[in-house]
Amino acid sequence: MESLPDAVVQYIFSFMNNARDVAVCNCVSKRWKDSLPYIKSLYFPRNSFDNQSGVDHPDTIVWKMLSSVVKLEELVVYSPFSSIGLASWMLLVGSSLKHLELRMDNLAEYQNCIESPSKLECISTAKNLESLKLWGVLMMNSPKWDAFPKLQSLEIVGAKLEDPALTAALQACPNLKNLLLLGCEGVRSVLIELPGLEQCKLDFYGVGNYSLTLTSPKIEFLEVQGCSWISVRETACLRSLSISNNAGRVYMVDFGKLAALEFLSIRGVQWCWNAISKMLQLASEVKHLYMKVEFTGDFDNLQPFPEIDFVDFFNSHPKLQKFDIHGAMFAALCQKNSLKNVQSGFVIPCLEEVVVTVRSPLNAEQKISTLESLLKYGKVIKSMAIRILQMRSSHSSADDFFDEICRFQRMNHKTVRIE
């Protein structure tokens, strides 16, 4: 290191980011100390000050390290800090920061939410941010953010939010391309209007009865968890869509044409059949379909899926390459009349991979017939996995059904496997 030019040493140190490593290097030599101001990123782990024995407060220690850096572009702080400390840091490095990640740790502290300046308010100084990630956020009041015109990625993980506060926060980020709200609760009606948004992942805790209205004509990737009413009308660019509701029901979906959609996943305990059938109709061009919905029916009335015609389904999804199908949907394809319309010229042209999850021995003969039909008419199928999941039956029919599946697998051992 001593033989290297100063510029090379500074370049090497610019890749260092752990605050403890920076502090240690600061004590090695004057040359190393003089090179450290050129680092681009600083990371303070959760336990950065666990064994701290000096007189300085952790906020002050962070401030001293930041004050020695010429142009900091990225700051990640997982260790505890105060709003006053954050405000002082932002005055130092806010203008140069491009990436900011903070563990706020104020979910249960309403007093900290209304203190002035609040932690959220302090962030507004960093007007040149390109990405912002916040952990453990209490956002009951609208944050006093003017605008982050360069912000392209906003991620909030673990948050209690009110509808007006979330709306105001998103309005301050008009040029977002990536939005992630993970493990959030408190909102009831989510309205997102972001013209440049391309990727969006929303995960809401609670009873699962939230509503979502999304207006983003460039959206390509959308994943939604916990909403019962979903409206996304501008879908020309949407290629990947995942909708799930683990706690509540999905009552209504309102989407535009899904001509570009390649992947569709619908999951949950209960969906209204109108919502399911509408998604299947819209997703006629889909290549990978994942279905794991246990029941249909309105409100508390749990019902099985209605019968689905085997031929109509695959004719309506001619580009389907991978089909991951669970219990209820598979049972719907295995009803008495599902295979009655099969004609000699019928083929499933593009299907290459099938994953079937079986949970009941009921209608065993029809289920075996459907499995055989998938292989018979799927001319390019390369793989079929049959998953036997929590099959509950004290009757010998369960054993007989499993024997039939094993026989089917042996006859098609190059293609079929049992998991």
Phi, psi and chi 1 to 4 in degrees:
 res  aa     phi    psi   chi1   chi2   chi3   chi4
   1 MET       -  -35.2  -72.8  -73.9  -75.4      -
   2 GLU   -66.7  -25.2  -65.0  -56.8  -39.5      -
   3 SER   -86.8   -7.7   61.5      -      -      -
   4 LEU   -82.3  147.3  -65.6  175.4      -      -
   5 PRO   -63.6  155.5  -19.1   30.0      -      -
   6 ASP   -57.1  -40.5  -71.3  -15.5      -      -
   7 ALA   -61.7  -37.2      -      -      -      -
   8 VAL   -69.8  -41.5  175.2      -      -      -
   9 VAL   -61.8  -44.0  175.2      -      -      -
  10 GLN   -62.5  -37.5  -66.9  169.0    7.5      -
  11 TYR   -65.1  -41.6  179.1   74.7      -      -
  12 ILE   -63.0  -46.6  -67.8  172.6      -      -
  13 PHE   -67.7  -20.9  -80.1  123.2      -      -
  14 SER   -66.6  -15.7   69.9      -      -      -
  15 PHE   -91.3   -5.2  -70.7   96.1      -      -
  16 MET   -83.8  138.7 -176.2 -178.1  -61.7      -
  17 ASN  -136.4  -22.4   64.4   -0.5      -      -
  18 ASN   -68.2  125.5 -169.8  -70.1      -      -
  19 ALA   -59.7  -36.7      -      -      -      -
  20 ARG   -66.0  -41.4  -72.8 -172.8  173.5 -178.2
  21 ASP   -63.6  -40.2  -64.8  -21.4      -      -
  22 VAL   -62.9  -42.3  172.7      -      -      -
  23 ALA   -63.6  -40.2      -      -      -      -
  24 VAL   -66.6  -46.5  169.5      -      -      -
  25 CYS   -62.6  -28.5  -68.4      -      -      -
  26 ASN   -64.0  -22.2 -163.9   47.3      -      -
  27 CYS   -99.1   -2.0  -58.3      -      -      -
  28 VAL   -73.8  -52.5  172.3      -      -      -
  29 SER  -159.5  163.1   68.6      -      -      -
  30 LYS   -63.8  -35.8 -176.2  178.5 -176.6  -58.5
  31 ARG   -65.0  -41.5 -171.9  174.6 -174.6 -131.8
  32 TRP   -66.6  -41.6  -78.2   29.4      -      -
  33 LYS   -61.7  -38.9 -178.2  177.6 -179.4  179.9
  34 ASP   -71.7  -18.1  -67.9  -18.2      -      -
  35 SER   -88.8  -21.9  -61.5      -      -      -
  36 LEU   -66.1  -28.4  -69.6  175.1      -      -
  37 PRO   -59.6  -11.6  -27.4   36.6      -      -
  38 TYR   -95.9    6.9  -62.3   95.8      -      -
  39 ILE   -66.5  150.1   61.0  175.2      -      -
  40 LYS  -100.9  -20.8  -57.9  -68.7 -174.0 -177.5
  41 SER  -139.1  143.5  172.3      -      -      -
  42 LEU  -131.7  134.0  -94.4  178.6      -      -
  43 TYR  -128.0  123.8  162.9   57.2      -      -
  44 PHE  -110.6  104.2  -66.9   86.1      -      -
  45 PRO   -64.0  169.2  -18.5   30.9      -      -
  46 ARG   -57.0  -38.8 -177.6   67.4  173.6  169.6
  47 ASN   -98.0   23.3   60.0   -9.4      -      -
  48 SER   -56.0  -34.9  -66.4      -      -      -
  49 PHE  -120.1   23.3  -56.1  104.1      -      -
  50 ASP   -61.9  -39.2  -76.5   -1.2      -      -
  51 ASN  -109.7   25.4  -60.9  -43.8      -      -
  52 GLN   -71.8  126.0 -167.4 -107.2  -15.8      -
  53 SER  -116.7   -2.8   56.6      -      -      -
  54 GLY   -76.1  177.7      -      -      -      -
  55 VAL   -85.0  -20.6  -64.5      -      -      -
  56 ASP   -73.2  140.4  -75.9  -19.3      -      -
  57 HIS   -70.8  146.5 -170.8  -85.0      -      -
  58 PRO   -51.1  -38.2  -30.5   35.5      -      -
  59 ASP   -58.5  -39.3  -73.8   -6.2      -      -
  60 THR   -69.7  -40.0  -55.7      -      -      -
  61 ILE   -61.9  -44.5  -63.7  173.3      -      -
  62 VAL   -61.8  -42.9  174.8      -      -      -
  63 TRP   -59.4  -43.1 -175.6   88.5      -      -
  64 LYS   -63.3  -41.0  -72.1 -178.7  177.2  180.0
  65 MET   -66.3  -41.9  -65.3 -170.7   70.1      -
  66 LEU   -66.1  -35.1  -64.7  178.0      -      -
  67 SER   -67.7  -18.3   65.1      -      -      -
  68 SER   -89.7   -6.3   66.4      -      -      -
  69 VAL   -93.9  136.5  179.4      -      -      -
  70 VAL   -72.8  -50.1  174.1      -      -      -
  71 LYS  -147.5   87.9 -172.1  177.9  179.9 -179.2
  72 LEU   -81.0  130.9 -166.7   69.6      -      -
  73 GLU  -106.4  -24.6  -64.7 -177.0   -3.4      -
  74 GLU  -136.6  132.3 -179.8  178.8   25.0      -
  75 LEU  -133.2  124.2  176.6   62.0      -      -
  76 VAL  -124.6  120.4 -180.0      -      -      -
  77 VAL  -127.5  111.0 -177.8      -      -      -
  78 TYR  -101.5  -15.9  -72.2  166.4      -      -
  79 SER   -76.6  154.1   57.5      -      -      -
  80 PRO   -60.9  145.5  -23.0   34.2      -      -
  81 PHE  -153.5  163.9   60.6   89.7      -      -
  82 SER  -104.1  164.9   68.2      -      -      -
  83 SER   -66.4  -34.3   60.3      -      -      -
  84 ILE   -65.8  -41.3  -65.0  175.8      -      -
  85 GLY   -62.8  -44.9      -      -      -      -
  86 LEU   -62.2  -39.9  179.3   59.7      -      -
  87 ALA   -60.7  -40.1      -      -      -      -
  88 SER   -69.3  -35.0   65.6      -      -      -
  89 TRP   -67.7  -41.7  -52.3  -18.6      -      -
  90 MET   -66.1  -31.4  -68.7  -62.4  100.4      -
  91 LEU   -64.6  -29.9  -72.6  174.8      -      -
  92 LEU   -79.5  -50.4  -77.7  173.4      -      -
  93 VAL  -119.0   -0.9  -60.2      -      -      -
  94 GLY   -56.0  -38.0      -      -      -      -
  95 SER   -70.7  -25.0   60.2      -      -      -
  96 SER   -99.6  -14.1   63.6      -      -      -
  97 LEU   -66.1  134.7  -81.9 -177.9      -      -
  98 LYS  -109.6  -30.3  -65.4 -178.4  179.4  179.3
  99 HIS  -132.4  125.8  -48.8  -75.4      -      -
 100 LEU  -132.6  129.8  178.4   61.2      -      -
 101 GLU  -134.6  125.4 -178.4  173.0  -11.3      -
 102 LEU  -133.2  136.2  -60.0  172.8      -      -
 103 ARG   -93.3  102.3 -179.1  163.3  176.4  167.5
 104 MET   -73.1  -38.8  -52.1  -72.3  -84.9      -
 105 ASP    55.3   42.4  -80.8  -12.5      -      -
 106 ASN  -128.4   26.7   63.5  -15.5      -      -
 107 LEU   -59.1  -38.9  -88.6  176.0      -      -
 108 ALA  -101.9   11.4      -      -      -      -
 109 GLU  -115.9   83.1  -56.8  171.7   13.2      -
 110 TYR   -63.6  -33.2 -178.6   69.6      -      -
 111 GLN   -61.8  -37.8 -172.9   59.9   37.7      -
 112 ASN   -68.7  -25.4  -72.1   -9.9      -      -
 113 CYS   -69.9  -31.2  177.7      -      -      -
 114 ILE  -102.9   -0.6   60.6  175.2      -      -
 115 GLU   -68.2  159.0   65.2 -177.6   -8.6      -
 116 SER  -127.5  126.4 -177.3      -      -      -
 117 PRO   -77.6  144.2   31.2  -34.8      -      -
 118 SER   -77.8  163.6   67.6      -      -      -
 119 LYS   -60.5  -40.4  -69.3  179.2  179.6  179.1
 120 LEU   -63.7  -39.5  -73.7  172.3      -      -
 121 GLU   -63.9  -36.1 -175.3  179.2  -19.6      -
 122 CYS   -63.0  -30.1  -64.2      -      -      -
 123 ILE   -65.5  -24.4  -64.3  171.5      -      -
 124 SER   -60.6  -19.1   62.1      -      -      -
 125 THR   -65.7  -29.7  -50.5      -      -      -
 126 ALA   -84.9   74.3      -      -      -      -
 127 LYS   -76.4  -11.9  -64.1 -172.7 -179.5  -61.9
 128 ASN  -100.0   14.5  -66.0  -44.5      -      -
 129 LEU   -60.2  140.9  -75.8  177.7      -      -
 130 GLU  -106.6  -26.3  -64.2  175.5    6.5      -
 131 SER  -143.0  142.7   71.3      -      -      -
 132 LEU  -138.5  127.0  174.1   61.8      -      -
 133 LYS  -130.2  126.6 -173.2  170.1 -174.8  177.1
 134 LEU  -125.3  135.8  -54.7  173.8      -      -
 135 TRP  -115.0  136.1  -60.6   74.2      -      -
 136 GLY    64.3   64.7      -      -      -      -
 137 VAL  -108.5  134.1 -178.6      -      -      -
 138 LEU  -107.7  107.7 -175.9   63.3      -      -
 139 MET  -122.3   74.8 -167.4 -175.4  -66.7      -
 140 MET   -86.8  -28.3  -51.0  -56.3  -71.4      -
 141 ASN  -114.1  154.6  -59.4  -44.3      -      -
 142 SER   -62.4  126.7  -60.1      -      -      -
 143 PRO   -67.4  143.7   25.2  -33.1      -      -
 144 LYS   -84.7   70.9  -63.7  178.8 -179.0  179.1
 145 TRP  -107.0  129.5  -66.9  -12.1      -      -
 146 ASP   -73.2  -67.6  -67.4  -29.3      -      -
 147 ALA  -169.9  148.2      -      -      -      -
 148 PHE  -117.7   83.4  -64.1  104.0      -      -
 149 PRO   -65.8  -23.5   22.7  -33.2      -      -
 150 LYS   -98.8   -3.2  -63.0 -177.8  179.6  179.9
 151 LEU   -69.5  122.4 -166.6   68.0      -      -
 152 GLN  -111.7  -19.9  -64.3 -171.7   -1.3      -
 153 SER  -134.8  123.6  177.0      -      -      -
 154 LEU  -125.0  123.4  174.1   62.8      -      -
 155 GLU  -128.5  125.7  -60.1 -176.0   10.7      -
 156 ILE  -124.9  119.7  -61.1  177.2      -      -
 157 VAL  -118.6  119.0 -178.2      -      -      -
 158 GLY    73.7   91.6      -      -      -      -
 159 ALA  -149.3  150.1      -      -      -      -
 160 LYS  -110.3  119.8  -69.4 -178.2  180.0  179.0
 161 LEU  -127.7  151.7  -50.5  167.5      -      -
 162 GLU  -108.5  149.8  -68.8  -74.2  -11.1      -
 163 ASP   -52.6  -51.4  -67.6   -9.5      -      -
 164 PRO   -62.9  -34.6  -20.7   33.1      -      -
 165 ALA   -66.7  -43.7      -      -      -      -
 166 LEU   -65.7  -41.7  177.2   58.9      -      -
 167 THR   -60.3  -44.5  -59.8      -      -      -
 168 ALA   -64.5  -40.4      -      -      -      -
 169 ALA   -62.5  -42.8      -      -      -      -
 170 LEU   -70.4  -33.5  -64.8  178.4      -      -
 171 GLN   -65.4  -25.4  -72.9  175.3  -13.7      -
 172 ALA   -80.4   -3.7      -      -      -      -
 173 CYS  -124.7   66.4  -48.0      -      -      -
 174 PRO   -69.9  -17.1   27.5  -35.2      -      -
 175 ASN  -111.2   25.0  -61.0  -46.0      -      -
 176 LEU   -61.7  140.2  -78.9 -178.2      -      -
 177 LYS  -110.7  -24.7  -68.5 -175.6  176.9 -179.3
 178 ASN  -131.6  127.6  174.9   59.3      -      -
 179 LEU  -131.8  127.8  173.3   63.3      -      -
 180 LEU  -131.9  120.7 -177.5  146.0      -      -
 181 LEU  -121.2  106.4  -57.4  176.7      -      -
 182 LEU  -119.0  127.4 -174.8   61.7      -      -
 183 GLY    66.2   42.4      -      -      -      -
 184 CYS  -102.7  149.1  -61.2      -      -      -
 185 GLU  -144.0  163.0   58.7 -179.7  -38.4      -
 186 GLY   107.9  -28.8      -      -      -      -
 187 VAL   -78.1  158.9  -66.5      -      -      -
 188 ARG  -121.8  -43.1  -73.3  -68.7  176.2  -95.3
 189 SER  -130.4  115.2  179.0      -      -      -
 190 VAL  -102.9  122.9 -179.3      -      -      -
 191 LEU  -118.4  118.1  175.2   63.1      -      -
 192 ILE  -123.0  119.4  -60.4  174.6      -      -
 193 GLU  -127.4   93.9  -64.2  179.1  -24.4      -
 194 LEU  -133.7  106.1  -65.7  167.4      -      -
 195 PRO   -64.9  -25.8   20.2  -31.5      -      -
 196 GLY  -101.0    3.3      -      -      -      -
 197 LEU   -65.1  130.2 -168.0   65.8      -      -
 198 GLU  -115.0  -33.6  -62.7  174.7   -2.1      -
 199 GLN  -129.9  133.9  -60.5 -174.2   54.4      -
 200 CYS  -145.0  125.8 -177.3      -      -      -
 201 LYS  -127.8  120.4 -177.5  174.3 -178.6  179.2
 202 LEU  -123.8  126.0  -51.9  173.1      -      -
 203 ASP  -134.0  108.1  177.0   19.0      -      -
 204 PHE  -109.7  132.4  -61.0  109.3      -      -
 205 TYR   -83.1  166.1  -82.7  166.2      -      -
 206 GLY   116.0 -151.7      -      -      -      -
 207 VAL   -83.6   -2.6  -65.4      -      -      -
 208 GLY    76.3   28.4      -      -      -      -
 209 ASN  -115.5   31.3   62.2  -12.1      -      -
 210 TYR   -79.6  159.5  -53.1  118.1      -      -
 211 SER  -117.9  147.4   68.5      -      -      -
 212 LEU  -131.7  129.8  168.0   66.9      -      -
 213 THR  -123.8  117.3  -58.5      -      -      -
 214 LEU  -119.3  124.8  174.4   67.4      -      -
 215 THR  -122.9   96.5  -54.7      -      -      -
 216 SER  -149.7   96.1  -61.5      -      -      -
 217 PRO   -64.3  -17.1   19.7  -30.9      -      -
 218 LYS   -99.6    7.9  -65.3 -176.8  178.8 -179.9
 219 ILE   -61.5  129.6 -168.7   72.6      -      -
 220 GLU  -114.3  -34.5  -63.0  178.7    6.2      -
 221 PHE  -128.9  124.1  173.0   92.0      -      -
 222 LEU  -137.1  126.6  176.7   60.3      -      -
 223 GLU  -131.1  124.0 -175.5  171.6  -20.4      -
 224 VAL  -128.4  130.1 -177.5      -      -      -
 225 GLN  -130.8  125.5 -157.3  -61.1  118.3      -
 226 GLY   102.1   10.0      -      -      -      -
 227 CYS  -108.4  140.9  -70.2      -      -      -
 228 SER   -98.3  -26.1  -66.6      -      -      -
 229 TRP  -126.0  122.1  -62.6  -90.6      -      -
 230 ILE  -131.9  126.7  -56.5  169.6      -      -
 231 SER  -128.4  117.4  176.8      -      -      -
 232 VAL  -138.2   98.2 -175.3      -      -      -
 233 ARG   -87.9  -29.7  -64.5  -61.4  -57.5  161.3
 234 GLU   -98.3  100.5  -61.2 -172.1   53.4      -
 235 THR  -128.9   20.4   55.4      -      -      -
 236 ALA   -61.0  -29.1      -      -      -      -
 237 CYS  -103.0   -1.7  -60.3      -      -      -
 238 LEU   -69.1  118.5 -170.0   60.4      -      -
 239 ARG  -108.9  -26.7  -65.9 -174.9  -66.5  107.5
 240 SER  -135.8  127.0  177.1      -      -      -
 241 LEU  -136.9  128.0  173.3   61.5      -      -
 242 SER  -132.0  124.6  176.0      -      -      -
 243 ILE  -126.3  127.1  -56.8  174.3      -      -
 244 SER  -143.6  154.8   62.0      -      -      -
 245 ASN  -149.2   98.8 -163.6  -29.0      -      -
 246 ASN   -82.2  -19.3  -61.3  -33.0      -      -
 247 ALA  -110.0  -30.0      -      -      -      -
 248 GLY  -122.1 -151.0      -      -      -      -
 249 ARG  -123.2  152.1  -56.7  171.8 -176.8   86.2
 250 VAL  -100.3  112.8  176.5      -      -      -
 251 TYR   -94.5  -41.4  -67.3  113.3      -      -
 252 MET  -143.4  135.1 -172.9  -83.9  -69.0      -
 253 VAL  -127.9  133.9  -70.5      -      -      -
 254 ASP  -132.6   98.5 -178.9   21.4      -      -
 255 PHE  -120.6  153.9  -77.5   81.4      -      -
 256 GLY   -78.0 -168.2      -      -      -      -
 257 LYS   -63.7  138.8  -67.9 -177.9  178.8 -180.0
 258 LEU  -110.4   51.1  -61.1  174.3      -      -
 259 ALA   -66.2  -28.2      -      -      -      -
 260 ALA   -96.0   -1.0      -      -      -      -
 261 LEU   -68.3  127.7 -165.7   68.4      -      -
 262 GLU  -111.2  -29.3  -62.3  179.6   -3.9      -
 263 PHE  -129.1  130.1  171.6   77.2      -      -
 264 LEU  -133.6  128.5  172.6   63.9      -      -
 265 SER  -127.1  124.3  170.7      -      -      -
 266 ILE  -125.2  125.6   59.2  175.2      -      -
 267 ARG  -138.8  158.3  -66.1  169.3  -68.9  156.8
 268 GLY   147.0  171.7      -      -      -      -
 269 VAL   -76.5  -45.4  176.4      -      -      -
 270 GLN  -143.7  129.5 -177.4 -177.6    6.0      -
 271 TRP  -123.1  143.4  -78.8   50.8      -      -
 272 CYS   -65.0  140.8  -70.9      -      -      -
 273 TRP   -63.1  -32.6 -178.5 -113.1      -      -
 274 ASN   -59.4  -38.5  -75.5  -19.2      -      -
 275 ALA   -67.6  -42.5      -      -      -      -
 276 ILE   -64.4  -50.9  -64.9  175.6      -      -
 277 SER   -64.0  -34.3   58.6      -      -      -
 278 LYS   -66.4  -42.4 -173.3  170.6 -175.4  178.5
 279 MET   -63.9  -40.6  -70.0  -51.8  -52.6      -
 280 LEU   -66.9  -35.6  -67.9  177.2      -      -
 281 GLN   -68.9  -43.3  -70.2  170.5    9.8      -
 282 LEU   -68.4  -32.4  -70.1  171.4      -      -
 283 ALA   -91.3   45.9      -      -      -      -
 284 SER   -70.8  -19.8   59.0      -      -      -
 285 GLU   -98.8    6.2  -55.5  -64.9  -49.8      -
 286 VAL   -65.8  146.1   72.8      -      -      -
 287 LYS  -104.3  -29.0  -64.1  179.1  179.9  178.2
 288 HIS  -130.1  118.8 -178.8 -176.1      -      -
 289 LEU  -119.8  124.4  177.3   59.3      -      -
 290 TYR  -118.9  121.1 -179.1   99.1      -      -
 291 MET  -128.3  118.8  -68.6 -167.1   64.3      -
 292 LYS  -142.1   75.2 -172.3 -179.5 -179.8 -178.7
 293 VAL  -118.8  129.2  179.2      -      -      -
 294 GLU   -79.9  -42.1  -57.8  -63.0  -27.9      -
 295 PHE  -141.3  160.7  -60.6   98.1      -      -
 296 THR  -116.2 -164.7 -177.0      -      -      -
 297 GLY   107.6  157.6      -      -      -      -
 298 ASP   -96.5  141.3  -62.8  -32.8      -      -
 299 PHE    55.3 -127.7  -56.8  102.6      -      -
 300 ASP   -88.3    3.9  -65.7  -31.6      -      -
 301 ASN   -88.0   97.7 -174.5   20.4      -      -
 302 LEU   -81.6  125.4  -61.6  177.9      -      -
 303 GLN  -132.7  152.4  -63.7  178.5  -10.0      -
 304 PRO   -72.6  165.9   27.5  -35.2      -      -
 305 PHE   -65.8  145.7  -77.5   22.4      -      -
 306 PRO   -70.5  166.2   25.6  -33.2      -      -
 307 GLU   -62.9  136.9 -173.1  174.2  -75.3      -
 308 ILE  -118.8  127.3  -64.6  176.5      -      -
 309 ASP   -72.0  123.9 -173.1  -85.6      -      -
 310 PHE   -58.4  -48.9 -175.0   90.9      -      -
 311 VAL   -66.6  -47.0  174.5      -      -      -
 312 ASP   -59.2  -40.1  -73.6  -12.2      -      -
 313 PHE   -63.0  -49.0  175.9   81.4      -      -
 314 PHE   -76.5  -28.6  -75.1  103.4      -      -
 315 ASN   -66.4  -28.9  -79.2  -20.0      -      -
 316 SER   -81.9  -10.9  -60.0      -      -      -
 317 HIS  -132.5   65.6  -59.0   86.6      -      -
 318 PRO   -68.3  -19.8   26.4  -35.3      -      -
 319 LYS   -96.7    4.8  -63.3 -178.4 -179.6  179.7
 320 LEU   -62.2  123.3 -169.2   61.8      -      -
 321 GLN  -108.8  -34.6  -63.9  176.7    1.3      -
 322 LYS  -132.0  130.3 -177.9  176.0 -179.7 -179.9
 323 PHE  -127.9  111.3 -168.2   17.5      -      -
 324 ASP  -107.1  107.6 -159.9  -37.2      -      -
 325 ILE  -124.3  129.5  176.6  174.4      -      -
 326 HIS  -112.4  160.4  -70.5 -115.5      -      -
 327 GLY    -2.7  -77.9      -      -      -      -
 328 ALA   -63.3  -42.7      -      -      -      -
 329 MET   -68.1  -40.3 -178.6   64.0 -178.0      -
 330 PHE   -63.5  -41.7 -179.6   57.2      -      -
 331 ALA   -61.8  -36.4      -      -      -      -
 332 ALA   -66.0  -31.8      -      -      -      -
 333 LEU   -80.1   -9.4  -77.2  170.3      -      -
 334 CYS  -108.2   18.4  -61.7      -      -      -
 335 GLN   -74.9  168.0  -63.3  -60.8  -49.3      -
 336 LYS   -55.3  -40.4 -177.9  177.8  179.8  180.0
 337 ASN  -102.2    7.7  -63.1  -43.4      -      -
 338 SER   -64.6  -29.5  -65.8      -      -      -
 339 LEU  -104.9   13.1  -68.6  165.8      -      -
 340 LYS   -73.0  -20.6   68.7  177.1 -177.5  179.9
 341 ASN   -99.3   14.8  -66.7  -36.1      -      -
 342 VAL   -70.2  125.3  177.6      -      -      -
 343 GLN  -111.9  165.3  -61.0  176.4   -7.1      -
 344 SER   -61.7  -31.7   58.4      -      -      -
 345 GLY   -88.8    2.7      -      -      -      -
 346 PHE   -73.3  133.7  170.6   68.6      -      -
 347 VAL  -141.5  156.1  -66.1      -      -      -
 348 ILE  -103.2  101.4  -54.6  173.6      -      -
 349 PRO   -72.2  -34.0   25.7  -34.0      -      -
 350 CYS  -117.1   -6.1  -61.5      -      -      -
 351 LEU   -65.9  120.2 -168.8   63.2      -      -
 352 GLU  -112.6  -29.9  -61.8  179.4   -2.7      -
 353 GLU  -138.7  132.1 -176.6  178.1   -7.4      -
 354 VAL  -128.8  133.6  179.8      -      -      -
 355 VAL  -123.3  116.7  179.7      -      -      -
 356 VAL  -115.9  126.6  179.5      -      -      -
 357 THR  -106.0  121.9  -59.5      -      -      -
 358 VAL  -112.8  129.9 -176.7      -      -      -
 359 ARG  -122.1   -5.1  -58.6 -176.1   62.2  175.5
 360 SER  -144.0  143.4  168.9      -      -      -
 361 PRO   -84.8    0.9   31.5  -34.4      -      -
 362 LEU   -62.9  144.9  -64.1  176.4      -      -
 363 ASN    54.6   43.9  -62.0  -33.8      -      -
 364 ALA   -58.4  -42.1      -      -      -      -
 365 GLU   -62.9  -42.9 -176.0  177.9  -13.3      -
 366 GLN   -67.2  -36.5  -72.3  -62.4  123.1      -
 367 LYS   -66.0  -43.0  -71.2  177.5  178.0  176.7
 368 ILE   -63.5  -40.1  -66.3  -63.6      -      -
 369 SER   -61.9  -39.5  178.3      -      -      -
 370 THR   -66.9  -41.3  -59.3      -      -      -
 371 LEU   -61.1  -43.1  -67.6  174.6      -      -
 372 GLU   -64.2  -38.3  -68.3  172.1  -16.4      -
 373 SER   -66.8  -37.2  -63.0      -      -      -
 374 LEU   -59.3  -42.2  -75.3  168.6      -      -
 375 LEU   -73.1  -36.9  -72.3 -173.5      -      -
 376 LYS   -67.9  -43.7  178.6  179.8  178.8 -179.5
 377 TYR   -97.7  -15.5  -59.6  107.5      -      -
 378 GLY   -83.8   89.1      -      -      -      -
 379 LYS   -68.2  -20.0  -59.7  -60.7 -176.5 -179.1
 380 VAL  -118.0   18.7  -64.8      -      -      -
 381 ILE   -64.3  127.6  -75.0 -174.8      -      -
 382 LYS  -104.4  -25.4  -59.9  176.0 -178.5  177.8
 383 SER  -151.0  135.4  169.5      -      -      -
 384 MET  -133.4  121.6  175.2 -175.8  -73.3      -
 385 ALA  -109.2  128.9      -      -      -      -
 386 ILE  -111.4  116.7  -57.2  174.1      -      -
 387 ARG  -103.7  121.1  -64.3  174.0  177.4  169.9
 388 ILE   -94.5  110.8  -49.1  -62.6      -      -
 389 LEU  -121.2  115.1 -179.8   64.6      -      -
 390 GLN    48.6   46.8  -61.2  174.8  -15.5      -
 391 MET   -74.9  114.7 -172.8  177.1  -67.2      -
 392 ARG  -107.8  112.2  -60.6  172.6 -177.8  175.6
 393 SER  -166.4  129.4  176.8      -      -      -
 394 SER   -89.7   -3.8   57.8      -      -      -
 395 HIS   -84.7  154.4 -163.8  -91.0      -      -
 396 SER   -66.1  -14.0   60.5      -      -      -
 397 SER   -61.2  -31.6   61.2      -      -      -
 398 ALA   -64.6  -42.8      -      -      -      -
 399 ASP   -66.1  -41.0  -65.8  -27.5      -      -
 400 ASP   -63.5  -40.2  -65.7  -20.0      -      -
 401 PHE   -64.5  -44.1 -179.7   45.5      -      -
 402 PHE   -63.8  -37.5 -172.0   72.9      -      -
 403 ASP   -61.0  -40.0  -71.8  -18.5      -      -
 404 GLU   -65.7  -39.7  -75.4  -63.5  -52.6      -
 405 ILE   -64.6  -40.8  -70.4  178.8      -      -
 406 CYS   -63.3  -39.9  -69.7      -      -      -
 407 ARG   -63.4  -43.0  179.6 -170.1   61.3   79.9
 408 PHE   -61.5  -41.0  173.9   73.4      -      -
 409 GLN   -65.5  -41.7 -171.7  -85.7  -30.2      -
 410 ARG   -64.7  -37.0  -72.2 -166.5  -60.9  -90.2
 411 MET   -71.2  -21.4  -66.9  177.2   62.3      -
 412 ASN  -129.6   44.9  -55.8  -81.0      -      -
 413 HIS   -65.0  -22.2   62.1   91.1      -      -
 414 LYS   -74.9  -20.3  -68.4 -176.8  178.3 -179.8
 415 THR  -114.5  -36.0  -55.7      -      -      -
 416 VAL  -102.7  137.8 -179.8      -      -      -
 417 ARG  -134.8  153.2   68.0 -177.6 -172.7  -84.6
 418 ILE  -110.0  131.5  -61.8  174.4      -      -
 419 GLU  -116.8      -  -62.5  178.4   -3.2      -
